Amino acid sequence: MNAGNTKEGRLTKQRNAGKRIKGMVELLNIDCMEIMPRYSDNHFDLAIVDPPYGINISQDLHKRGISCSKNGYRRWDFKAWDSCPPNDKYFDELFRVSKNQIIWGGNYFDLPPTRCYLVWNKVQRKFSFADGELAWTSFDKSLRIFDYSRGSALNNSKLDKIHPTQKPIKLYEWLLINNAKTGDKILDTHLGSGSIAIACHNYGFDLVGCEIDKEYYDKMMIRYNNRIAQQDLFTYDDIYRN
Ligand SMILES: C[S@@+](CC[C@H](N)C(=O)[O-])C[C@H]1O[C@@H](n2cnc3c(N)ncnc32)[C@H](O)[C@@H]1O
């Protein structure tokens, strides 16, 4: 198929021709439980969220950093955000304000059966961390897999790895290209590093996102502003198509 005829091809062509519809990206340093009540039912077309899984990953990465720092392993400060997963009230609000949902960590939460899981296959095996991550979705369509290696993720985020569980921008772009329509309003209740914000900017989607932790939020804003400023200087393909 001619690449220009795919959805990604059309969006990329529009963007490179300077015709990209500018999305409105609103990033807030606030508890998501404070922001969701402000919106009416079904306000957002799609929620793409990555809440704490309740597995203490932050503590685990902090300890691993101490024991492996000689091998160049990054040391992350301990933060308690992953000690408990969101409660039922969170999911009630999420399902109220959004028409469709993609929920990372879907295998950790008590969600209804679905036929459409989305899988991030991290390609390299034999690490102590999981070989991939699962997102539960509200879609009635086939399961899909995105292959993106830990190595690529690490290389592409070398300069701006700011969060211990940072997901790749390309992963969010893949989610948007395949599951959102032009003009959709997107919600992310747990921004972390804000990779989704850069992806939404790149593809012209409106986003409301929030992050409760001030330190992560401040780093995310710097990362976001740097990335979009770079993009205005070079073409998108120069920076991201590697
Ligand atoms: C799994 S991480 C998100 C990682 C993100 N997907 C990325 O690519 O960087 C979850 C984030 O949610 C934040 N968080 C936890 N509880 C929150 C809440 N009630 N409201 C907003 N953010 C919250 C944590 O500080 C943490 O940064």
The ligand as a MOL file (V3000), in Angstrom:
LIG
                    3D

  0  0  0     0  0            999 V3000
M  V30 BEGIN CTAB
M  V30 COUNTS 27 29 0 0 0
M  V30 BEGIN ATOM
M  V30 1 C 2.8510 4.8130 35.6880 0
M  V30 2 S 3.2810 6.4930 35.9010 0 CHG=1
M  V30 3 C 2.8650 7.1790 34.3220 0
M  V30 4 C 3.9980 7.0300 33.3400 0
M  V30 5 C 3.6690 7.6510 31.9860 0
M  V30 6 N 2.7680 6.8430 31.2200 0
M  V30 7 C 4.9190 7.9130 31.1680 0
M  V30 8 O 4.9960 7.4970 29.9950 0
M  V30 9 O 5.8180 8.5470 31.6830 0 CHG=-1
M  V30 10 C 1.9810 7.0990 36.9290 0
M  V30 11 C 2.1080 8.5730 37.3160 0
M  V30 12 O 0.8860 8.9640 37.9500 0
M  V30 13 C 1.1520 9.9380 38.9310 0
M  V30 14 N -0.0220 9.9460 39.8380 0
M  V30 15 C -0.2880 9.0960 40.8560 0
M  V30 16 N -1.4840 9.3720 41.4090 0
M  V30 17 C -1.9980 10.4250 40.7150 0
M  V30 18 C -3.2160 11.1700 40.7790 0
M  V30 19 N -4.1480 10.8880 41.7140 0
M  V30 20 N -3.4260 12.1680 39.9000 0
M  V30 21 C -2.4880 12.4650 38.9520 0
M  V30 22 N -1.3100 11.8210 38.8420 0
M  V30 23 C -1.0670 10.7910 39.6920 0
M  V30 24 C 2.4570 9.4740 39.5470 0
M  V30 25 O 3.1400 10.5490 40.1750 0
M  V30 26 C 3.2040 8.9210 38.3250 0
M  V30 27 O 4.0490 9.8960 37.7580 0
M  V30 END ATOM
M  V30 BEGIN BOND
M  V30 1 1 1 2
M  V30 2 1 2 3
M  V30 3 1 2 10
M  V30 4 1 3 4
M  V30 5 1 4 5
M  V30 6 1 5 6
M  V30 7 1 5 7
M  V30 8 2 7 8
M  V30 9 1 7 9
M  V30 10 1 10 11
M  V30 11 1 11 12
M  V30 12 1 11 26
M  V30 13 1 12 13
M  V30 14 1 13 14
M  V30 15 1 13 24
M  V30 16 1 14 15
M  V30 17 1 14 23
M  V30 18 2 15 16
M  V30 19 1 16 17
M  V30 20 1 17 18
M  V30 21 2 17 23
M  V30 22 1 18 19
M  V30 23 2 18 20
M  V30 24 1 20 21
M  V30 25 2 21 22
M  V30 26 1 22 23
M  V30 27 1 24 25
M  V30 28 1 24 26
M  V30 29 1 26 27
M  V30 END BOND
M  V30 END CTAB
M  END
